[in-house]
Amino acid sequence: MVTNSRRQPESKRQKMVGTCVISVFLILNLLPLFHTLEASHCNIKGFPLVRNISELQQDSYGIGGLSHITVAGSLLHGLKEVEVWLETFAPGSRTPIHRHSCEEVFVVLKGSGTLYLASSAHKSPGKPEEHFISPNSTFHIPVNDVHQVWNSNAHEDLQVLVIISRPPVKVFIYSDWSMPHTAAKLKFPIFWDEQCFEEPLHDEL
């Protein structure tokens, strides 16, 4: 009886050890699968010719008031020459003050707001030009000009279609309009490309 009572706890310990070993084994083998599932939306090959935009992934990517959809992208879909975004800004929300070494075209689908634009010809952006934008407005941002889009309408979302060249985009962010161009902080990859980014590219500026 004494011998059996000693063996029984030992048997339980062996079972517990065995269970722990199996659990660790499963976790280590399933981690790559979880990583694959997380990145499965990246570099989608042969994506459908016609898609429903309401079914595409949208997120704020930690930016308050923003809803971003990459309609057709470089890292996401393998496009080489252009990238297309659909962005919605809640009242009062805005992009950072920024510039990038690519061309950018906007089409305002709904709402209204303000475009702030400054030339890159001086040491710092300085006081920007202000342009009112509204439905059916379209505007382009020259390469490396500093700009900001602001939903200055307190009652309605601002929704824009954005087309950029030379993706993936490399963005330089300014804390204010007086910051020197040389002090602007590089953000690459951009927020919505972070999960899909694999290898660093050489900066072109």
C-alpha positions in Angstrom: 0.0 0.0 0.0 2.8 2.4 0.8 4.6 1.6 -2.5 1.4 2.2 -4.5 0.8 5.6 -2.8 4.2 6.7 -3.8 3.9 5.5 -7.4 0.5 7.3 -7.9 1.8 10.9 -7.4 4.9 10.0 -9.5 2.6 8.8 -12.3 0.6 12.0 -12.1 3.8 14.0 -12.4 4.9 12.0 -15.5 1.5 12.8 -17.1 1.9 16.5 -16.3 5.4 16.6 -17.8 4.2 14.8 -20.9 1.3 17.2 -21.3 3.6 20.2 -21.0 6.0 18.7 -23.6 3.2 18.2 -26.0 1.8 21.7 -25.4 5.3 23.3 -26.1 5.6 21.1 -29.2 2.3 22.3 -30.6 2.9 26.0 -29.8 6.3 25.9 -31.6 4.9 24.2 -34.6 1.8 26.4 -34.8 3.6 29.7 -34.5 4.7 29.7 -38.2 1.0 29.0 -39.2 -0.2 32.0 -37.1 2.4 34.2 -38.7 1.3 33.0 -42.2 -2.4 33.7 -41.4 -1.5 37.2 -40.1 0.4 38.0 -43.3 -2.0 36.2 -45.7 -3.4 39.5 -46.9 0.0 40.6 -48.1 1.1 40.3 -51.7 -2.2 38.8 -52.9 -1.5 37.1 -56.3 -4.1 37.1 -59.0 -6.6 39.2 -57.0 -10.1 39.4 -58.7 -10.5 41.8 -61.6 -13.7 43.1 -60.1 -14.1 43.4 -56.3 -16.6 44.9 -53.9 -14.9 47.8 -52.0 -17.0 47.2 -48.9 -15.3 43.8 -48.5 -11.8 45.1 -48.5 -9.8 45.4 -45.3 -10.1 48.8 -43.6 -8.3 50.1 -40.5 -7.3 53.3 -38.7 -3.7 52.0 -38.2 -3.6 53.9 -34.9 -4.4 57.3 -36.5 -7.4 58.9 -34.8 -10.4 59.6 -37.1 -9.0 57.8 -40.1 -10.4 54.9 -42.1 -7.9 53.6 -44.7 -8.4 51.1 -47.5 -5.7 50.1 -49.9 -7.8 49.5 -53.0 -4.8 48.4 -55.1 -1.3 48.4 -53.6 2.4 47.6 -54.2 3.2 45.4 -51.2 -0.4 44.2 -50.8 -1.2 43.3 -54.5 2.2 43.5 -56.3 1.5 46.7 -58.3 4.6 48.3 -59.7 3.7 51.8 -60.9 0.7 53.2 -58.9 -1.2 52.6 -55.7 -4.8 53.5 -54.9 -6.2 54.3 -51.5 -9.7 55.2 -50.2 -9.5 57.3 -47.1 -12.2 58.7 -44.9 -11.5 61.4 -42.3 -13.9 62.0 -39.4 -14.7 65.7 -38.6 -11.6 67.4 -37.2 -9.1 64.7 -38.2 -6.2 65.3 -40.5 -3.1 63.8 -42.0 0.3 64.7 -40.6 2.2 67.5 -42.2 4.4 65.5 -44.6 6.1 65.2 -48.0 7.1 62.3 -50.2 9.1 61.7 -53.4 6.2 60.7 -55.6 3.3 62.3 -57.3 -0.1 62.2 -55.6 -3.6 62.9 -56.9 -6.8 63.3 -54.8 -10.4 63.1 -55.8 -12.9 64.3 -53.2 -15.9 61.9 -53.1 -17.8 63.5 -50.3 -17.5 66.0 -47.5 -15.3 69.1 -47.5 -12.1 70.3 -45.9 -8.8 72.2 -46.4 -5.7 71.4 -48.2 -2.5 73.0 -46.9 0.4 73.1 -49.3 3.9 74.5 -49.1 6.8 74.4 -51.5 10.0 72.4 -50.8 12.1 75.2 -52.4 13.1 76.8 -49.0 14.8 75.5 -45.9 11.5 74.8 -44.2 7.9 74.8 -45.5 6.9 78.1 -43.9 3.3 79.4 -44.0 1.3 77.0 -46.3 -1.3 78.0 -48.9 -4.8 77.1 -48.0 -7.2 75.6 -50.5 -10.9 74.7 -49.8 -11.9 71.3 -51.1 -15.4 69.9 -51.6 -17.2 67.1 -53.5 -15.8 66.7 -57.1 -12.7 68.6 -56.2 -9.5 67.1 -57.5 -6.0 68.2 -56.8 -2.4 67.0 -57.2 0.6 67.3 -54.9 3.9 68.0 -56.7 6.8 65.8 -55.8 8.3 66.7 -52.4 5.9 69.6 -51.7 4.9 69.6 -48.0 1.2 69.2 -47.5 -1.7 68.3 -45.1 -5.3 67.4 -45.7 -7.7 68.4 -42.9 -11.3 67.7 -42.5 -12.3 71.1 -41.3 -16.0 70.3 -41.6 -17.4 69.8 -38.1 -20.5 67.9 -39.3 -19.5 65.5 -42.0 -16.8 62.9 -42.9 -14.3 63.8 -45.7 -13.8 60.9 -48.1 -11.0 61.0 -50.8 -9.7 58.7 -53.4 -5.9 58.9 -53.5 -3.6 57.8 -56.3 0.2 57.8 -55.8 3.1 57.0 -58.1 6.3 55.0 -57.4 5.0 52.8 -54.6 5.7 51.9 -51.8 5.6 55.4 -50.5 8.3 56.9 -48.3 6.9 59.7 -46.1 8.8 62.4 -44.3 6.8 63.8 -41.3 7.0 67.3 -39.8 6.0 68.4 -36.3 5.1 71.9 -37.6 5.4 74.1 -40.7 8.6 75.7 -39.4 10.6 72.5 -39.1 13.6 72.3 -41.5 13.2 69.8 -44.3 16.4 68.1 -43.1 14.8 67.5 -39.7 11.7 65.8 -41.0 11.3 62.2 -39.8 11.2 59.4 -42.3 8.3 57.0 -41.9 8.9 53.9 -44.0 7.2 51.7 -44.4 4.0 53.7 -44.1 1.5 52.6 -41.4 -0.6 50.3 -43.6 2.4 48.7 -45.2 4.1 47.6 -42.0 2.8 44.1 -41.8 3.6 43.4 -45.5 7.1 45.0 -45.6 10.0 42.6 -45.8 13.2 44.2 -47.1 14.4 47.8 -46.7 14.6 49.9 -49.8 17.2 52.6 -50.4 15.8 56.1 -49.8 15.6 58.2 -52.9 15.7 61.7 -51.4 
